[in-house]
Amino acid sequence: MKKESVIFIAVMFLAVCFVGFAVRRIYWFHHDHNLSFNVRETDNAYQLSATFARSKTYRVQKYIDDQLHMKHFFTNADMNALVTLDDKTNFYIKTTPGALFIKLDKNENDFHSYYRIKELGERLKQKLTEN
């Protein structure tokens, strides 16, 4: 009788832990409102890194498409590439659902290219903090 009670309590404990874990994962997947936006600028580089709600990934990527005058620049949520635009602006970009990283080498780009990417970053920050 005592052994069965211990087994029952252990099974119930594991069930409660599992349900708690599942509820937490579901909540964080659908309600990830954490926002982090960092810009690091040196004499040689401009870097932007952001984390945001995974649900905003498509909107962020569409916004970047629109601002860079690209059509379907992002084929999916994951991207890791060196990019050269029509105006010869080149930069590194990495995206995953809920995360973005852009790095522009100032020595490889002119002031117009640097300013374009910097403005994109500032507008993107405003866009992300709106909602």
NORCORTA-V137673 format. One record per run of one state. SS is the DSSP state (helix for helix, strand for strand, loop for the rest). FROM is the first residue (numbers start at 1). LEN is the number of residues. If there is no record, write none. Layout:
BEGIN
ss = [SS SS]
from = [FROM FROM]
len = [LEN LEN]
END
This chain:
BEGIN
ss = [loop helix loop strand loop strand loop helix loop strand loop strand loop strand helix loop helix loop]
from = [1 2 31 36 42 45 52 54 68 79 85 90 97 99 106 109 111 131]
len = [1 29 5 6 3 7 2 14 11 6 5 7 2 7 3 2 20 1]
END
